[in-house]
Structures are given as C-alpha cells and as structure tokens.
C-alpha cells in the first residue's frame, strides 16, 4: 500500500472506515492508521467523523501516467520513449541521470508527486507539498556540443508561458530560468523553476536532463511559511488540471528538444523578450559571490542577457539577477 493508493480511495468524497480501507488495500487497520498519520504529516487535510471514518477534506488530483501518454498527439508520442510515474523520489533529474548511466534516458520522462531532494540553481532546495506541484524531468541525447544548447532553459520557460497563456494566465519570464506570474497589481510571484543539467563532450555528443518544478495549487499556510512571493497555476488558470498541464507541456517540449540543435534559441528569442519580467529595470547581478547594480535589457540569440552598467553594455552568459523587493 502506498500513499497514492490511500488517496485514491479517500478522494471519492465518501467516508471510509479504517476497516473498509484495510479490506480494500489488503492491509491491517494498524497499517492504515500509520498511513493516515503520514497524510497528516504531509499536510494533506483529512476529515474524520466518529462512526463514519475518513475522507479527504478537499479533492486531490493524482498524476496518471497512462492518461498523460494517451492524451499526447501522434507527433508528441513519436518522441516519447518511456514515461515513469513515481510517488516519491529524491530527485527526478537524478532519476533520469541514472537512466542515462544505464544506457537509456533518451526520450524518457519522469513525473513525481513529491521530491525529497529537489534542487534549483546553485543547489537551492525545491520543496512543495505532496501532490500540489507538477514536477518532472526529460532526458535527451544530443549529437552536437554544449554550445548548440545555449538558451535551452529560456526556451523551455517560453513553452510553459505559452501553455499557461492559452488558459488565461499572465506569466512573465525571469532570466535565466524562472517563470513568474503577475497578479492584477503587477506583483510577481515565482511559479516555476527550470534546471537543465548537461553531461558529456563539450564538442560532441552530450546528455541533457531538463527538470521543471511548477507550483500548481499551494495552500495559504504553505505560502505564508516562505520567505519570498510565490504563485500557483490555479491562481489564474483554475480550470486547468495537473494531468492536462503535463500533456500540453510534453506535447510542446518533446518536439522542442527534437529540433533544438537545428533551430537553437534564435527561434525563441523574440517570444522570450516579449515576456521579459524586468526589461529596462534596475537589477542586481549576482556572479561569483559579487553583486553589481545594472539596467536589464534584452536577451540575444544565444540566451545571454545584455545589461547596461557604468555607462557600458555588458553581456551576461552566467549568473543570475534579482530585483530588490520583487521575485
């Protein structure tokens, strides 16, 4: 019995006694009780009524790998070699890296309900409540060198923005790998982080893992515990489900990866700049432990951010930017 098995039973809106749950899951009432305690520890709200049993206080949509694959078009499926659906993992990126180590990985996707060691840029942790985010990684093997993959994380951000816009959301892009949402007052909260990891020959074949963590539906108490503004898909695209979002993203991302060596970031440059969250804003450039103030400009055809600093133009190929008082 897994947490997912228990959630599926408790998601039908009906009350279930511990005895009924044990019978359905083939375990003892004690085992059921232990799993119910795990749900509480994961901040999954339960309702318990004496004489009736337990149910989820609100519905929780589980990811369904078979439905996601079935929802892809023929073009989308032709690039997908295998899809893994995991309940918990240390990291979906690490999962795909291990697949590469065993000779697989290319065209493989790993979705996970919760990560215990998810990471963002510079080793930061990425943590969200169980079942409240869309987290996945895609593996792809490229024949060209690393230079052909410049700007890839930015192109991935454009895809997420375009998908969300179709559902009424107002995403903005932060260089080099974040997707933000702007509310009615133009306040920005972080919606998603993208982590692209590359290994292999700088001039030849290399293996790439594209990881995405997208806040989907965050409880208010969780948001209040964070030290920065955050946003979730349901803030602006309430009718979109996690499974539908996964389908629409894979439908776009798999062909993007298949054609990226040929097209490069130039094909995505204008789309990125038109959604630039901090164009012509004063920003702090963070590089090598140093902070420098500059004016952010546009990104070029290689995904580099141009800034104005001390009266001169400067190209940023690495590092990141921040805006005081904003995401």
C-alpha positions as CSV (number, residue, x, y, z in Angstrom):
1,X,0.0,0.0,0.0
2,X,1.3,3.5,-0.9
3,X,0.1,6.9,0.0
4,X,-1.2,7.2,-3.6
5,X,-3.4,4.1,-3.1
6,X,-4.9,5.5,0.0
7,X,-5.5,9.0,-1.5
8,X,-7.3,7.4,-4.5
9,X,-9.8,5.7,-2.1
10,X,-10.3,8.8,0.0
11,X,-10.8,11.1,-3.0
12,X,-14.3,9.9,-3.9
13,X,-16.0,12.3,-1.4
14,X,-17.3,9.4,0.7
15,X,-16.3,8.4,4.3
16,X,-14.4,5.1,4.7
17,X,-13.8,3.3,8.0
18,X,-10.4,2.0,8.9
19,X,-11.7,-1.5,8.5
20,X,-13.0,-0.8,5.0
21,X,-9.8,0.8,3.9
22,X,-7.8,-2.1,5.2
23,X,-10.0,-4.6,3.3
24,X,-9.7,-2.6,0.1
25,X,-6.0,-2.2,0.4
26,X,-5.3,-5.7,1.8
27,X,-3.6,-4.5,4.9
28,X,-4.3,-4.3,8.6
29,X,-6.2,-1.4,10.3
30,X,-2.9,-0.6,12.1
31,X,-1.1,-0.2,8.7
32,X,-4.0,2.1,7.5
33,X,-3.7,4.2,10.7
34,X,0.0,4.7,10.1
35,X,-0.6,5.8,6.5
36,X,-3.3,8.2,7.7
37,X,-0.8,9.7,10.1
38,X,1.6,10.1,7.1
39,X,-1.1,12.1,5.2
40,X,-1.5,14.4,8.2
41,X,2.3,14.9,8.3
42,X,2.3,15.8,4.6
43,X,-0.3,18.5,5.3
44,X,-3.0,16.6,3.3
45,X,-6.1,17.7,5.1
46,X,-8.4,14.8,6.4
47,X,-11.9,14.8,7.8
48,X,-12.5,12.2,10.5
49,X,-16.1,11.5,11.8
50,X,-16.6,9.0,14.5
51,X,-18.7,6.1,13.3
52,X,-18.2,7.1,9.7
53,X,-14.5,7.1,9.0
54,X,-12.2,9.2,7.0
55,X,-12.2,11.2,3.7
56,X,-10.1,14.0,2.2
57,X,-11.2,17.4,3.2
58,X,-10.8,18.5,-0.4
59,X,-10.1,16.6,-3.7
60,X,-6.5,15.9,-4.6
61,X,-5.8,15.1,-8.3
62,X,-3.2,12.4,-8.7
63,X,-1.0,12.3,-11.8
64,X,-2.0,9.4,-14.1
65,X,0.9,8.3,-16.4
66,X,-1.4,6.2,-18.7
67,X,-3.8,9.1,-19.2
68,X,-0.9,11.5,-20.0
69,X,0.5,9.3,-22.6
70,X,-2.9,8.7,-24.1
71,X,-3.5,12.4,-24.3
72,X,-0.5,13.1,-26.4
73,X,-0.9,13.5,-30.2
74,X,0.9,11.2,-32.6
75,X,3.6,13.8,-33.1
76,X,4.1,14.1,-29.3
77,X,4.2,10.3,-28.8
78,X,6.7,9.7,-31.5
79,X,9.4,11.5,-29.5
80,X,8.5,9.8,-26.2
81,X,10.4,6.6,-25.5
82,X,9.1,5.9,-22.0
83,X,7.2,7.7,-19.2
84,X,7.8,6.9,-15.5
85,X,5.3,7.9,-12.8
86,X,6.7,7.9,-9.3
87,X,5.2,8.8,-6.0
88,X,8.3,9.9,-4.2
89,X,11.9,10.4,-5.3
90,X,14.9,12.3,-4.0
91,X,15.1,14.0,-7.5
92,X,13.5,13.3,-10.9
93,X,16.6,14.8,-12.5
94,X,18.8,12.3,-10.7
95,X,16.4,9.5,-11.7
96,X,16.9,10.4,-15.4
97,X,20.7,10.8,-14.9
98,X,20.7,7.2,-13.6
99,X,18.8,6.1,-16.6
100,X,21.5,7.6,-18.8
101,X,24.1,5.8,-16.7
102,X,22.4,2.5,-17.6
103,X,22.3,3.3,-21.4
104,X,18.8,4.6,-21.5
105,X,17.4,8.0,-20.7
106,X,16.9,9.5,-24.2
107,X,13.3,10.5,-24.8
108,X,12.3,9.4,-21.3
109,X,10.2,11.4,-18.9
110,X,9.9,11.0,-15.1
111,X,7.0,12.6,-13.2
112,X,7.0,12.6,-9.4
113,X,4.4,13.6,-6.8
114,X,7.0,14.7,-4.3
115,X,10.8,15.1,-4.2
116,X,12.8,14.9,-1.0
117,X,15.9,16.4,-2.5
118,X,14.7,18.5,-5.4
119,X,17.1,21.3,-6.4
120,X,17.1,24.6,-8.2
121,X,20.0,26.6,-9.5
122,X,23.1,26.9,-7.2
123,X,22.0,23.9,-5.2
124,X,18.9,25.5,-3.7
125,X,16.2,23.2,-2.4
126,X,12.9,23.0,-4.2
127,X,10.1,21.8,-1.9
128,X,6.4,21.7,-2.3
129,X,3.5,19.9,-0.6
130,X,2.7,16.3,-1.7
131,X,0.6,16.4,-4.9
132,X,0.5,20.2,-5.1
133,X,3.0,20.7,-7.9
134,X,3.9,19.4,-11.3
135,X,7.4,18.1,-11.2
136,X,9.1,16.2,-14.0
137,X,12.3,15.7,-15.9
138,X,13.0,14.8,-19.5
139,X,16.2,13.1,-20.8
140,X,17.6,13.9,-24.3
141,X,20.8,12.9,-26.1
142,X,22.3,15.5,-28.5
143,X,24.9,14.9,-31.1
144,X,26.3,18.5,-31.2
145,X,28.3,20.0,-28.4
146,X,27.2,22.1,-25.5
147,X,27.3,25.4,-27.5
148,X,24.4,24.2,-29.6
149,X,22.3,24.0,-26.4
150,X,22.7,27.7,-25.4
151,X,19.5,29.2,-24.2
152,X,17.7,25.9,-23.8
153,X,16.3,26.7,-20.3
154,X,14.9,30.0,-21.6
155,X,13.2,28.2,-24.5
156,X,11.6,25.8,-22.0
157,X,10.3,28.8,-20.0
158,X,8.7,30.2,-23.1
159,X,6.8,26.9,-23.7
160,X,5.4,26.9,-20.2
161,X,4.4,30.6,-20.6
162,X,2.6,29.9,-23.9
163,X,0.7,26.9,-22.5
164,X,-0.5,28.9,-19.5
165,X,-1.5,31.9,-21.6
166,X,-3.9,29.6,-23.5
167,X,-5.7,29.1,-20.2
168,X,-5.9,32.8,-19.3
169,X,-2.7,33.2,-17.1
170,X,-0.3,36.1,-17.2
171,X,3.2,34.6,-17.0
172,X,6.4,36.6,-17.1
173,X,10.0,35.3,-17.6
174,X,13.0,36.0,-15.4
175,X,16.4,35.3,-16.7
176,X,17.8,32.7,-16.8
177,X,15.4,30.0,-15.6
178,X,12.3,31.2,-13.7
179,X,8.7,31.6,-14.7
180,X,6.7,34.2,-12.7
181,X,3.0,35.1,-12.5
182,X,1.8,38.7,-12.4
183,X,-1.3,39.5,-10.4
184,X,-3.7,42.3,-11.1
185,X,-1.4,44.8,-9.4
186,X,1.6,43.5,-11.4
187,X,3.1,41.9,-8.3
188,X,5.2,39.0,-9.3
189,X,5.4,35.6,-7.6
190,X,7.6,32.6,-8.6
191,X,5.6,29.9,-10.3
192,X,8.3,27.6,-11.7
193,X,12.0,26.9,-11.8
194,X,13.8,25.1,-14.6
195,X,17.0,23.2,-14.1
196,X,19.0,22.0,-17.2
197,X,21.9,19.7,-16.5
198,X,24.3,18.7,-19.2
199,X,27.0,16.0,-19.2
200,X,29.2,14.7,-22.0
201,X,31.6,16.1,-24.6
202,X,31.7,19.9,-24.9
203,X,32.3,19.5,-28.7
204,X,30.4,16.3,-29.3
205,X,27.6,14.0,-28.0
206,X,26.1,15.1,-24.7
207,X,23.2,14.0,-22.5
208,X,20.8,16.6,-21.2
209,X,18.3,16.4,-18.3
210,X,15.6,19.2,-18.3
211,X,13.9,19.4,-15.0
212,X,10.8,21.5,-14.2
213,X,9.1,22.3,-10.9
214,X,5.8,24.1,-11.2
215,X,3.7,25.2,-8.3
216,X,0.2,24.1,-9.1
217,X,-2.1,24.6,-6.1
218,X,-0.4,25.9,-2.9
219,X,-2.2,26.2,0.4
220,X,-2.1,29.6,2.1
221,X,-0.4,28.3,5.2
222,X,2.4,26.9,3.0
223,X,2.8,30.2,1.1
224,X,2.9,32.1,4.5
225,X,5.9,29.9,5.6
226,X,8.1,31.0,2.6
227,X,10.4,34.0,2.6
228,X,9.5,35.1,-1.0
229,X,6.4,35.7,-3.0
230,X,5.1,32.6,-4.8
231,X,2.4,31.9,-7.3
232,X,0.5,28.8,-8.4
233,X,-1.2,27.7,-11.7
234,X,-4.6,27.7,-10.0
235,X,-4.2,31.4,-9.1
236,X,-5.0,32.3,-12.8
237,X,-5.9,29.1,-14.6
238,X,-8.4,27.5,-12.3
239,X,-9.9,25.2,-14.9
240,X,-6.6,23.5,-15.8
241,X,-5.8,20.1,-14.2
242,X,-2.3,18.8,-13.4
243,X,-2.7,16.0,-15.9
244,X,-3.8,18.3,-18.7
245,X,-0.9,20.6,-18.0
246,X,1.5,17.7,-18.2
247,X,0.0,16.6,-21.5
248,X,0.2,20.1,-23.0
249,X,3.8,20.7,-21.8
250,X,5.1,17.4,-23.1
251,X,3.3,18.0,-26.4
252,X,5.4,21.1,-26.9
253,X,8.7,20.2,-25.1
254,X,9.4,16.9,-26.8
255,X,9.4,18.4,-30.3
256,X,11.4,21.4,-29.0
257,X,14.1,19.1,-27.8
258,X,14.0,17.1,-31.1
259,X,14.6,20.2,-33.1
260,X,16.7,22.4,-30.9
261,X,20.1,21.5,-32.4
262,X,18.8,22.8,-35.7
263,X,16.8,25.8,-34.6
264,X,18.7,27.0,-31.5
265,X,17.4,29.7,-29.2
266,X,17.1,32.2,-32.0
267,X,13.7,30.7,-32.8
268,X,12.5,31.5,-29.2
269,X,14.4,34.9,-28.7
270,X,11.5,37.2,-29.6
271,X,9.0,35.2,-27.6
272,X,11.2,35.3,-24.5
273,X,11.9,39.1,-24.8
274,X,8.2,39.9,-25.2
275,X,7.6,38.2,-21.7
276,X,10.7,39.6,-20.0
277,X,9.7,40.5,-16.5
278,X,12.5,43.0,-15.8
279,X,13.2,44.7,-19.2
280,X,14.6,48.2,-18.5
281,X,14.5,47.6,-14.7
282,X,17.4,48.2,-12.3
283,X,18.6,44.8,-11.2
284,X,21.3,43.3,-9.1
285,X,23.6,41.0,-11.0
286,X,24.8,38.0,-8.9
287,X,28.1,36.4,-10.1
288,X,30.8,34.6,-8.2
289,X,29.7,36.0,-4.9
290,X,29.6,39.5,-6.1
291,X,26.6,41.8,-6.5
292,X,26.6,44.6,-9.1
293,X,23.8,47.0,-10.0
294,X,22.8,47.3,-13.7
295,X,19.9,48.0,-16.0
296,X,18.5,44.9,-17.6
297,X,18.0,44.9,-21.3
298,X,17.0,42.1,-23.8
299,X,18.4,38.6,-24.4
300,X,20.3,37.8,-27.6
301,X,20.0,34.8,-29.9
302,X,22.2,32.7,-27.6
303,X,20.2,33.4,-24.5
304,X,22.7,35.8,-23.0
305,X,21.2,38.8,-21.1
306,X,22.5,42.2,-22.0
307,X,22.7,44.9,-19.3
308,X,23.9,48.5,-19.0
309,X,26.4,49.0,-16.2
310,X,28.6,52.1,-15.6
311,X,27.7,53.6,-19.0
312,X,28.7,50.4,-20.9
313,X,26.8,47.4,-22.4
314,X,27.7,44.1,-20.9
315,X,26.7,40.6,-21.8
316,X,25.8,38.1,-19.1
317,X,26.4,34.5,-20.1
318,X,26.1,33.2,-16.5
319,X,25.0,34.2,-13.0
320,X,21.5,35.5,-12.2
321,X,19.7,38.6,-11.4
322,X,17.5,39.8,-8.6
323,X,15.2,42.8,-8.1
324,X,15.0,44.2,-4.6
325,X,11.5,43.8,-3.2
326,X,10.4,41.6,-6.0
327,X,10.8,37.9,-7.0
